Amino acid sequence: MKTLFFVSALLTLTFNCNPTMAQEKIKQTAGRDQLGTFAPQFAALNDDILFGEVWSRTDRLGLRDRSLVTLTSLISQGITDNSLTYHLQTAKQNGITRTEIAEIITHIGFYAGWPKAWAAFRLAKEVWTDDTPVADAKAAFQQQMIFPIGEPNTAYAQYFTGNSYLAPLSSEQVTIANVTFEPGCRNNWHIHHATQGGGQMLIGVAGRGWYQEAGKEAVEIRPGTVIHIPAGVKHWHGAAADSWFAHLAVEVPGTESSNEWLEPVTDDEYNRLK
């Protein structure tokens, strides 16, 4: 019964925290800003119907997919004015990465015409100009999971080798956070202390990672893997060398709970893992 309750709670959390599953109605003012007095009916159709209703029907077709359809339509028609720039920017906001937009425009070029693809690439390069390979990989990894990556984990950066990100999900009943690791990133050896209860659970969300207790072989973590960490056990966890990785960290309630951070996992220890 407790297991069913915990699964139910996680499912509820999933639907509450997934930014792509509960979109607010899109607010658009471009029509009224540019044509409000000259063509008020057209402006209303643009702002209230096209964006306020059609684009807002995310229960039928997600924003990312709508961006793909819109870009294909505009590029196929050879439209390369500010409307294409706007929709390229929107596509980036909706999660389309630099790698993906390059492949999308290449694909369209074979069907719509090579010159149209060249023209679209010129604008796309400007929109994605600040994206680095790391940012692109991070955005692509976000598409693999329902929980947000969150913000850089600066508060605990001194206890990590490499970059990690933290997205708090719940602070009621039990504390749950989604922790994301760049390839090769791992936390230091550490121990969760408690006089009664305490400890932690890890639930694999996306990518591939490792968990290891002192004196034992490392255990691979994949999506769906559940790791139970009792209080008082020295351990570490993090990403595989060749993969981004994310897990839910569930703090088990305990009496006089604390966390003791220890030495980093050495490169020699880490590089033994395959």
N, C-alpha and C positions, 0 to 999 in steps of 0.2 A: 504493500500500500504506500509506503514511504517512497519507494522507487517511482511508482506511478505519479505521485504528487510532484517529485522532483522533475521528472520528464515534462509534466504538464506545465510546471513553472518556467522551464527553459523554453518551451514552445511559445508560451505567452510572452516571454521576454524577447524572443526572436521577432515576433510580429510587432512588438512595440518599438524595437530599436532599429529595425531594418529601414534605412532611409529610402529604399527603392520601392517599398511595399505600401507606404502610406503617404503619398505625395499630397501636398497642399495644392489647392487650385492655383493655376498659373495666372499671375497678374501681368498684363501687358498694356503699355500706354503709348507705344510708338505711333499707332494710328491717330490717336487724338492729338499727340504732340506735334505731328507733322501735317495732318490733314483735318484736324478737328473742325475748323471753321470753313474750309474749302469743300470737304466731302465728308460731312459728319456721319452719314450712313455707312460709307465704306470703312471709316475709322471704327465705328461700332462693330461692324462685322469682323474686322481684323482683331480688335482687342477682346471683344466679348464672346464671339462665336469660335473663330479659328483657334485662338489661344485659351480663352476662358472656358471653352467647352471641349473642342476636339483634342487639343494638346493635353487637356487636363484629365482625359479619360484613361488614366494610367492603369485602371483595373482591367482594361481590354488590351492595351498595348503600352509597354513601358516607354519612358522618355528616351532611353538609349535607342530602342528600335525605331521610334518616331524620328529621331535624328538621322538614322541610317536611311530611312525612306526619303526624308526631305532632301538630304544631300544628294542622293542618287537622282532624284527628280530635277533638282536645280542644275547639277553638273551636266546631266544628259541634255538639257535644253541650252547649254552654253551660257548660263547666267553666271557672271563673275563680278557682279557689283557688290554693294555693301550688304545686300540680303544674304549672299553666300557667305560673306565674312561673318555676319551675325550667326548664321546657322552652324558654321564651323566652330565658332566660340561656344555656342550652346552644346554642340556635340562633345566638345572637350569637357565642359561642365558635367555632362551626362555620362562621363566615364570612358569615352572613346580615346584610346591612347595614340601616341605618335606612331607607333608601329602599325596599329590597326588602321589609322586614317591613310597611311601610305599604301597599305594593301587594298583598302577600299577604293581609292582613286585609281590605282593600277587596274583593278578588276573592271571598274566602270569604263576606263579607257578603251578596253577591247570591244565594248558594246556601243559606247556613245561616241567614240572618236578620240584619237590621240591628241589633237590640239586642245580639246576640251579638258583632257586630263592635265596637260601641261599648265593651262591657265588656272586650274583648281589647285595644283601643287604650289603655285606661286603664293596663293593666299594661305594655304594650309601651313606652309613653312613659317609664315609670320605668326600664325596663331599658336603653333607649338614650338616656337623658337627658343623659349626658356626651358623646355623640358630636357632633362638630362637622361641618359640611359637608366640611372637609378630611379628617377621619378617615373619614367615610363614603366619600368618593371614593377614599381610599387602600385601604380594605377592598374596594371594588368592583374596583379595579385588580388587587389580589392574586388575585382570581378568574380573571383573564385569563391568568395564567402559572403554570407549574409550580414555579418557583424562589421561595423566600421573599424578601420585600422587605428583611428584615433590620432593623438598628437605625439610628438617626440617625447620619450620617457625621460625627460631631463632630470626629474627629481631623484631617479635611481640610476642615472647614467654611470656614476662612479662604481656601481656594482655589476656593470655589464661590459663585456668585450664586444665591440661593434655597436650598431645602432638598433634600438628597439622603440616600439610605439605602444601607447597605452590608451585604451578606450573603456572607461568605467561604464558598466552596464546596470549594476544594481548595488544599492547600499542598504536595502531593507531586507530583513530576515537573514539573508546571507549576502556577503560581499562578493560580487562577480565582476571580473574585468576581462576584456579581450586583449591579450598581449601578442604583439606581432614582432617577429625577429627578421632582420635582413639575413641573407645567406652568411653563415659563419658566426652569427651573433649568438652569444650564450651568456647566462648570468653566472656570477661567482658561486662557488660552493656556499651553501647556507643551511641553516637549521630553523625550523619553526618550533618554538618552545611553548609549552602550556602545562599548567599543573593538573589540568583535567581536560579531556577532549582536545580540540585544536587540530592543527595540521592543515593540509590543503588537498584539493582535487584538481587535476588537470584534464581537460577534455580537448582532444585534437579537433581543430576547426578546418584548417586548410594547409597545404604544403606538407613538408616532412621535417621532423625534428627528433631530438634525443632527450631522454631522461636517464639519469644515472645516480644510483646511491653509492656511497663510499664502500669500497670493497666488493662491489658487484659489477656485472657486465651492464653496459648501457642498453636501454630498451628503446626501440624505434617508436616514434609517435606519428600516426597517420590520422586523417579525419575520422572521428568516431572513437579513437583510442581513449580509454579512461585510465588515468593514473591516480592511485590513492597513496598519499604521502602522510604517514602518521607523524605526530609531534615527536621531536627528538631525533629525527633521521637526517643525517648529513647528505645533501644531494645537490644537483644542478640540473638545468634544462635549457634548451635553446634549439636553434635551427641547424639543419644539416648544412654542410659546406656548400652544396650546390642547389639549395632551395630556400625560398622564403618559407616562413612557418608562422602559424598562429594557433594559440590555444586559449581556451577559457581557463582562468584561474579562479577557483572557488575556495574562499576561505572558510574552513570548518570552524564553527563557533567553539570557543574554549575559555577556560578560566586562566587569567593572568597570561594571556597570549603575547608573544613577542617574536621578533625575527632577528636572528644573529647572522650577519653577513661575514663570510670568511674569505679565504684566498681565491684568486681567479683560477679558472680551469686553464692549465697551461696549453700552449700550442701542441706540445708533444702528446699530452693526454687526449686532446681533441682530435688531432690528425690520425690517431689510431682507428677512429670510427669510420666506417664505410656505409 
